[in-house]
Amino acid sequence: MSLGYLFGGGVGNEPHGIELYETSPLMRRLYEQISGWTGLTPEQILRDELPEGQERRQSVGSIREAALAMAVHDLLADAGLRPAVIGGLSLGAMTAGALAGALDRQELFAMLTRAGRVPDPKPDDVAQGMALAFVPAGGADAARPWEAVAGVHPAGDFGPTVDGSQRIHMLAGHQAALEELAAAVPAGAIVPLPGRTIAVHSPLRTPYRDFMAPYIASMPFTAPSVPLLSCLERGVMKTEDDVRSMFLRNATEPISLVHLYEGMRDCGVRLGLVMGPSIPEGLLDFPFPVVHVVRPEHIELAVSTVYELGLDFFGTQGR
């Protein structure tokens, strides 16, 4: 019976973690350290407006999300908790890699900073977008409305909802194709996401992958010191090559929260702690209880829940 840590993906526009930052000297020291690695001020990392330019904005937003998730991890460690297994989605997968000891924290933030140099789309490039798709649960063999639709790609599987009625998928593709698909199905079945202009986890992100590939190839990965689950397929990443492959493939291949939580269940996880706000609370059907940690009082809640369940809380803190 053990404790698992889940790191969400995505880059939001709204700042989070301000109360944690204002009440925690440990978090403020971490942000000063990240500031030295990235050239951003702590305020830029925490809550300033994100910069203009698609890739620069994505880079700074990624640094913001990774910094908060890392701060939550460190605050839980300061309270005496360590995960027995760790994993994340998208950006969260890379943050989890650093916290599992597969690369230095500084190397992670250097890579996220480097990503801000990826060229922005040209003015005449086809606009990209993202959408959520809600399909009836239980119809695993049923055709999906996005299958074989030109310009639309499966990008993620978040699994069934708590009430068991639906399964939530993420789609990426050309914005017009997603909007046309949404108009052709029952209302609410496919919902384009406003403001999402990067078709992450799809082949449309190949230019980003090609730009970053030489840099990722040169990064000094090591074997994880904590069991590190993949969100790209079921299984534990055991070697430095496993982790490097995940970093390389992350931008262009679909992700799965189901891979993570079923893998954790199989590892004996009885409680999951979700780092930060990027996995929605109360919507998805996890196979074990989860506590979302975003505010100061959530640290105490996480600790008390671990003790109430009588869990082992051990592991090795990432570097």
Secondary structure by P-SEA (a helix, b strand, c coil): cbbbbbbbbbbbccccaaaaaaacaaaaaaaaaaaaaccccccccccccccccaaaaaaaaaaaaaaaaaaaaaaaaaacccccccccccaaaaaaaaaaccccaaaaaaaaaaacccccccccccccccbbbbcccccccccccccccccccccccccccccccbbbbbbbccaaaaaaaaaacccccbbbbcccccccccccaaaaaaaaaaaaaacccccccccccccccccccccaaaaaaaaaacccbbbbaaaaaaaaaaacccbbbbcccccccccccccbbbbbcccaaaaaaaaaaaaaaccbbbbbbcc
